[in-house]
């Protein structure tokens, strides 16, 4: 196991992120937060938010790392998961600091297909996704519902990639949603995602800094936990 937690350490509700620094930020919102894992970069805390047990964990970068995180969190008791991350927008109308809540994630990776058995997009849990979108909107952030492209190549985001996936219907690109959704579906748990737009690839805007992203991240984490509640 990469997440070396004990039975009972992981809550049924989990928020996962690729950046351990953002996991630390999310953990600061929890009461009685305690670290349950730091092995192999899969930093994880469990605490309480408004009295409800919540785990926040790092899924590291890319689909294979995210698959390990979702698999092991599910083994340890997680049943509802929200990924919070960043994304580069494809659509010119999607601005920086806005949030994409994807209903599906396109991909060209074999990993999601190994779980789903099909070559099509990975699908988020519809009910959890809609609840998440409404909770993010309630914070005052602008939300875009739509499809994303989960890429395995972080630096391969040239104009041809932007146009190809925008034409297919994707509003943004990130790296893990296709895997998170596919693994969750295969394991019978719910998963959704809220992606903060850090830059727009169509308009070639600048990338928001970590300091600029932090307050938006915290608002989105609060919204995610509210959406995860039974």
N, C-alpha and C positions, 0 to 999 in steps of 0.2 A: 504493500500500500504506500502511496505517496502522501496521502493525508493520514497521518498517524494519530488519529483521534480515537478516543474510547467510546464504547456504546453509550449513548445518551449525550455525547458532547455536541452533536450536530442537531440543530433544530429542524423542524419540518419545513420552515420558511427560510429561504436562502437568497441572498443577493451576491452575485459573483461579478468580478471585474478582472481585467487583464493587468492592471497596474497595482503593485503592492502598496504604493503610496496612497492610492485612492481607497484601498481596503482600510488603511489606517484612518483615513478621513471618515469613512463610513462607520468604523468601529467607535469613533468619538461620539457618535449620536446615540450609542447604546448605553443603557445602565448596566453596571456590573459586568462590563465586557471583559472576557478573559481569553487569552490566546490558547487555541486548541491545536494549532499546527504551524510550524515554520519550515518543515522539511521540504527539500527540493523546490523551494520557491512558492509552494502552495500555502501562503500565509492565510490563516483563518482565525476568526474570533467568533465567539458566541456570547450574546448578552440578551438584554430585553429592551424592547421599544414599546413604550406605553403598556408595559406589563406582559407583552407577548414575546416568547423566545424567538430570536432571529440569529442566523449565522451569516456572516459576511466573509467571503473567501476569494482568493486570487485564483484565476484559471490560467494565468500566464498567457503567452502569445501563440495564436494560431490554433487550428482545428484539433490536431492531435493532443496538445496540452489541455485544451478545453474539454475534450472527450474524457480524459483521465479525471479531471475535476468533477464533471457531472456524474460519471460512473461511480466514483468513490463517495461523493456526497449522497447519492441515492442509496448506495450500500449502507451508509451510516445513518440514514433516516430522513434525508431531505425529500420532500414531496412536491413543493412548489418553488420554482426558481425563476428569478429575473436576472438577466445579464444587463449590466449597465456599462456602457463603453462610449467610445467616440467613433465618429464616422466622417468620411469626406463626402460632401454632397455632389451628386451628378446633375440634379435639376437646378437651373439658375434661380428659381423662386425659393429654394430652400436656403435659408440664411444661417450664418454662424450663430451659435448659442441656442439655436432651435433644436427640437428633439424629434427624431424619427422613431416611431413604434412600428416595427415591421410585422406584417402578417405572414410573410414568407421570405425565404432567403434563397436566391439563385446561387449556384456554385458549379465549378468544373472539377471538383475534388472527388476522389474515390471514397474518402472516409464516410461522408454522410450516406453514400449509396450502400456501403457495407452494412449500415444499420437499417436503412429503409428498404433496401432491395429494389429501389426504382431510381431512375435518372433525373426525375423532376426536382423542383425546389423543395426545401425543407419547410414545414409549416409550423408556425407558433400555435400555442393553445389559444383559440379564438376568444374565449371568455376572459382569460387572464390578460390577453393583449388589450382588449377593449377597456377593461377596468383600469389597466395601467395607463392607457392613453388619457382616460378621463381624469385620473388622479394627477398626472403630470400637467394637464391643462388647468386643473384647479390651483396649481402653484403660480399660474400666470405665464408659464412658458408656452410658446407656440409649438404645436404638435403636428407632425405630418404622418399620416398612416399610408402605408404602401409596401413596396418590395425593396429589398436590398440585395447587393451582390456580396457574397462572402469570398474574398480573394485569398489565395495562398501566397501572393507575391506583393509584399508591402510597397516596394519601390516601382512596381510595374503599373503605373497609373497615368499613362500617356493619353493623348486625345483620342486615339483609336479605341482604347479600353473604355473611356468615358462614354463615347458615342455608342459603342456596341451595347453596353449594358443599360444605358439610358433608353436606347431604342427598344430594348427588351422589357422596359417598364421599371427598372430599378431607379430609386431616387437617391441612393447613397451606397457607398462601399465601406465594408469593414472586414473582419477576418474570422469571426467565430460563430456567428448566429446559425449558419447552416448546420454546423456540427452540434451545437447546443440543442437546437430544436429536434434534430434527428435522434440524438442519444436519449433525450428526455422522452420522446414518443416511444422509442423502443423499450424503455424501462418503465413505461406506464406512469410517468409523472408529468406535471405541467411546467411549461417553460415559455417565457416571453422575454422581450428585450426593449430597453429604452436607450437610444443612441444619441449622444449630444454631438451636434455638428461642429467640428473643430475648424473646418475650412470648406470652401467650395471649389471643386476641381474644374467645374465648367467656367466659372468666372475668374479662377486663379487667385482667389483671395488669400490673404495671409493666414497662417495657422494660429489659432488662439493659444496662449501660453498656459502653463499649468496653473498659475495664479488666477488667470481669467476663468479657467474651467472649474476651479474649486467650488465657488458658491453655487454654480449651476449643478455640479455633481451632487452636492449636499441636498439641494432641493429635489433632485431626481431620486436620490436614495430614499428620502422621506416618502415621496410619492410611491415608490416601488414597494416599500414595506406596507403602506396602507392598502395597496392593491393586492398584496399577498395574503392579507389577513383573511381568515375564514369568514 
